[in-house]
């Protein structure tokens, strides 16, 4: 077929009427799973891209964008969502905010629901449990920006941070400034993109110092973190320092060490990826790799609105990588004084 395939071509190949294809792509009415499967198969075979339909329907789009995050009990995700909401308000848009609980199936269902509500675009922190379905043809006319973790679909834009170099700098600080040789890596979920990237940075720093990386401490819950840390500290080659890979892991680790009566940094050094409000209030104050959470949300939102202003959905999404900042405090062993307050 030399010409661009049309909705009629899709309908003919799928054995349905053009209106059925239109209803499915517009999410305006229910289409049976059997018919939907035939339509999506026809779309893929023909290489049909519903940009023309997207233009025709643009007037029906609401002044709303959708945000899907894994959960909201991690301050990092909440700060990102708040920054996105602030930009949306400036643009005259409202937001629909929901969570996936790290379940790709829930993420898919929530994204479908947002399209039925005519959301003009989606910003998503992708779920890690199960294969993503956001690359299916039904989303090809939808602008999508991924934050913190990329999507496999190359059409989707992504906004990430320097995970590898950030982790490497934190672990190198423990080695070069404080002489640690047995440094543990603690993390929530080894399926996470950020886990793999930060583990790479940790491993690189250890190898560059000719040190052997220790087995990963899996801290998916408070109970798991406490058990893993106590087991590691009782071993013959107990770590003298810990690098925690994200905010919840840091929370679990701090509580486990406090419950065990372990003193930081006297008994064990600690550095964390991701800053948090209490990091400067705790004793000792926690040394962190600071992510620009607000900037991530702001950049993602502006990127989405730029994409929405384009005449067609991009076939190649942009990738933005933001820098991180190493913030030494006391938990790593540095003697950083509290700033003096004016009288």
C-alpha positions in Angstrom: 0.0 0.0 0.0 1.7 3.2 -1.2 -0.8 5.6 0.3 -1.2 6.1 4.1 -3.7 3.6 5.5 -7.0 5.0 6.6 -9.6 4.0 9.2 -11.6 2.3 6.5 -8.6 0.1 5.7 -8.3 -0.9 9.3 -12.0 -1.6 9.5 -12.0 -3.7 6.3 -9.0 -5.8 7.5 -10.5 -6.3 11.0 -13.9 -7.2 9.6 -15.8 -4.4 11.4 -17.3 -1.1 10.5 -15.3 2.2 10.5 -17.5 3.5 13.4 -16.4 0.5 15.6 -12.7 1.5 15.0 -13.6 5.1 15.7 -15.3 4.2 19.0 -12.4 2.0 20.1 -9.7 4.6 19.4 -11.8 7.4 20.9 -12.8 5.3 23.9 -16.3 6.7 23.4 -18.2 3.4 23.6 -17.6 -0.2 24.6 -16.1 -2.5 22.0 -15.9 -6.3 22.6 -12.5 -7.7 23.4 -12.6 -10.0 20.3 -13.3 -7.0 18.0 -10.7 -4.8 19.8 -8.1 -7.5 19.3 -8.8 -7.7 15.5 -8.7 -3.9 15.2 -5.4 -3.6 17.1 -3.9 -6.4 15.0 -5.0 -4.6 11.8 -3.6 -1.3 13.0 -0.2 -3.0 13.6 -0.2 -4.8 10.2 -1.1 -1.7 8.3 1.1 0.7 10.3 -1.9 2.9 10.8 -1.3 6.0 13.0 -4.5 7.8 14.1 -3.0 11.3 14.0 -5.8 12.5 11.7 -8.4 11.3 14.2 -6.5 13.0 17.0 -6.6 16.3 15.1 -10.3 15.9 14.5 -11.0 15.1 18.1 -8.7 17.7 19.6 -11.7 20.0 20.1 -13.3 17.4 22.3 -10.3 17.1 24.6 -10.8 18.5 28.0 -8.5 20.9 29.7 -7.3 18.0 31.9 -4.1 15.9 32.1 -3.7 12.6 33.9 -1.0 11.7 36.4 -0.3 8.1 37.4 2.3 7.4 40.1 3.1 4.1 41.8 2.0 5.3 45.3 1.9 8.5 47.3 3.5 7.5 50.5 6.9 8.2 49.0 7.5 11.9 49.3 9.5 11.9 46.0 6.4 10.9 44.0 4.2 13.3 45.9 6.6 16.2 45.2 6.7 15.4 41.5 2.9 15.3 41.3 2.6 18.6 43.0 5.1 20.2 40.7 3.2 18.9 37.6 -0.1 20.2 39.1 1.4 23.7 39.6 2.4 23.8 35.9 -0.9 22.5 34.8 -2.7 25.3 36.7 -0.5 27.9 35.1 -1.6 26.5 31.7 -5.3 26.5 32.7 -5.5 22.8 33.1 -6.7 20.5 35.9 -5.2 17.1 36.8 -6.6 13.7 37.5 -4.2 12.0 39.9 -4.2 8.2 40.7 -1.8 5.4 41.7 -0.9 2.1 40.1 0.5 0.4 43.2 3.4 -0.7 40.9 1.0 -2.9 39.0 1.1 -2.5 35.2 -2.4 -3.9 34.9 -3.8 -1.2 37.2 -1.8 1.4 35.4 -3.3 0.3 32.0 -6.8 0.4 33.4 -6.3 3.9 34.9 -4.8 5.2 31.7 -7.8 3.9 29.7 -10.2 5.6 32.1 -8.3 8.9 31.7 -8.6 8.6 27.9 -12.4 8.0 28.2 -12.5 11.3 30.2 -10.7 12.9 27.2 -7.5 13.7 29.1 -5.3 15.7 26.7 -2.1 13.9 27.8 -0.6 11.6 30.5 2.4 11.9 32.8 3.3 8.6 34.3 5.9 7.1 36.7 5.8 3.6 35.1 4.8 0.6 37.2 7.4 -2.2 37.6 5.2 -5.3 38.2 4.2 -6.7 34.8 4.8 -5.6 31.2 3.7 -2.1 30.3 0.7 -1.9 28.0 1.1 1.8 27.2 2.7 1.0 23.9 -0.5 -0.5 22.6 -2.1 1.1 19.5 -4.9 2.6 21.5 -2.3 5.0 23.1 -0.6 6.0 19.8 -2.6 9.2 19.5 -1.9 10.1 23.2 0.9 12.3 24.4 2.7 10.5 27.2 5.7 11.6 29.3 7.4 9.1 31.6 9.1 10.4 34.8 11.9 8.8 36.9 11.7 5.6 34.8 11.6 5.3 31.0 9.0 3.5 29.0 10.1 1.0 26.3 7.8 2.7 23.8 10.2 5.1 21.9 7.3 7.4 21.1 7.0 8.4 24.8 9.1 11.2 26.2 11.1 10.6 29.4 12.6 12.8 32.2 15.2 11.0 34.3 18.1 11.9 36.6 21.8 11.0 36.7 21.2 7.8 38.6 24.5 6.0 37.9 26.9 9.0 38.5 24.9 10.0 41.6 25.2 6.6 43.2 28.9 6.4 42.2 29.7 9.7 43.8 28.0 8.8 47.1 29.8 5.4 47.4 33.1 6.9 46.3 32.8 9.5 49.1 32.4 6.6 51.7 35.5 5.0 50.3 37.8 7.9 49.6 36.9 10.3 52.5 36.1 7.8 55.2 38.0 4.7 54.3 35.1 2.2 54.1 35.8 -1.0 52.3 32.7 -3.1 53.1 29.8 -1.1 51.9 26.3 -2.6 51.5 23.7 -1.6 48.9 20.1 -1.6 50.2 17.1 -1.3 48.0 13.4 -1.9 47.7 12.8 -3.7 44.4 15.3 -5.2 41.9 12.8 -4.7 39.0 13.1 -0.9 39.2 15.0 0.9 36.5 16.4 3.2 39.2 17.6 0.1 41.2 19.6 -1.2 38.3 21.1 2.2 37.5 22.0 3.0 41.0 23.4 -0.5 41.6 25.6 0.0 38.5 26.9 3.2 40.1 27.6 1.5 43.4 29.3 -1.4 41.7 31.4 0.9 39.5 32.7 2.8 42.6 33.5 -0.4 44.4 35.4 -1.9 41.4 37.3 1.3 40.8 38.5 1.1 44.4 39.3 -2.6 43.8 36.7 -3.6 46.4 34.2 -6.4 46.3 30.5 -5.4 46.2 28.5 -7.0 49.0 25.2 -8.9 48.4 22.2 -6.6 47.9 20.1 -6.1 51.0 16.5 -6.4 49.9 14.3 -4.0 51.9 10.8 -4.3 50.3 9.1 -3.9 53.7 10.1 -2.7 57.2 10.2 -6.3 58.4 12.4 -7.4 55.5 14.7 -4.5 56.0 15.2 -5.2 59.7 15.8 -8.9 59.0 18.3 -8.3 56.2 20.2 -5.6 58.1 20.4 -7.7 61.4 21.6 -10.7 59.4 24.3 -8.7 57.6 25.5 -7.0 60.8 25.9 -10.3 62.6 28.0 -11.9 59.8 31.8 -12.2 59.9 32.2 -9.6 57.2 29.6 -7.1 58.4 29.4 -3.9 56.4 30.9 -0.7 57.9 28.7 1.5 55.7 25.3 1.3 53.9 24.2 3.0 50.7 20.4 3.2 50.5 18.9 3.4 47.0 15.7 5.5 47.6 13.6 7.3 50.2 11.6 4.4 51.5 14.7 2.2 51.8 16.3 4.9 53.8 13.3 5.1 56.2 13.3 1.4 56.7 17.1 1.3 57.2 17.1 4.1 59.7 14.4 2.5 61.8 16.1 -0.9 61.7 19.4 0.5 62.8 17.8 2.6 65.6 15.8 -0.5 66.8 19.0 -2.5 66.9 20.9 0.2 68.9 23.4 0.8 66.0 25.0 4.2 66.2 25.4 6.3 63.0 28.1 7.0 61.9 30.1 5.6 64.9 29.1 2.0 64.3 28.1 2.3 60.6 28.2 5.0 58.0 25.1 5.8 55.9 24.5 7.7 52.7 21.2 7.8 50.8 19.9 8.4 47.3 17.1 11.0 47.5 16.8 13.8 50.0 13.8 14.1 52.4 12.4 16.7 54.8 13.7 15.1 58.0 17.2 14.5 56.7 18.4 17.8 58.1 16.5 17.3 61.4 17.5 13.8 62.4 20.5 13.2 64.6 22.8 12.6 62.8 21.7 14.5 59.7 21.6 12.2 56.7 24.1 12.6 53.8 22.2 12.3 50.5 22.3 12.4 46.7 19.6 15.0 46.2 17.2 14.5 43.3 15.5 17.6 41.8 12.0 16.2 42.4 10.3 19.5 41.8 12.3 20.1 38.6 11.5 16.6 37.4 7.8 17.3 37.7 8.1 20.8 36.2 10.2 19.7 33.2 7.9 16.7 32.5 4.8 19.0 32.6 6.3 21.6 30.3 7.5 18.8 27.9 3.9 17.4 27.8 2.4 20.8 27.0 5.0 21.3 24.3 4.1 17.9 22.8 0.3 18.7 23.1 0.9 21.9 21.1 2.5 20.0 18.2 0.3 19.2 15.2 0.9 15.5 15.5 2.0 13.0 18.2 5.7 12.5 18.0 7.1 9.2 16.7 10.3 9.7 18.7 10.0 11.0 22.2 12.6 13.3 23.7 14.8 12.1 26.6 15.8 14.7 29.3 18.4 13.8 32.0 18.7 16.1 35.0 21.7 16.4 37.3 21.7 15.3 40.9 23.6 16.9 43.8 25.8 15.3 46.5 24.9 16.8 49.9 27.3 15.6 52.7 26.0 15.8 56.2 26.8 13.8 59.3 25.6 10.2 58.7 28.6 9.4 56.4 31.1 10.6 59.0 31.5 14.2 57.9 31.5 16.9 60.6 29.1 19.3 59.1 27.9 22.0 61.4 24.3 23.3 61.6 24.0 26.7 60.0 23.9 29.5 62.6 20.5 31.1 63.1 20.4 34.9 63.5 19.7 36.1 67.1 
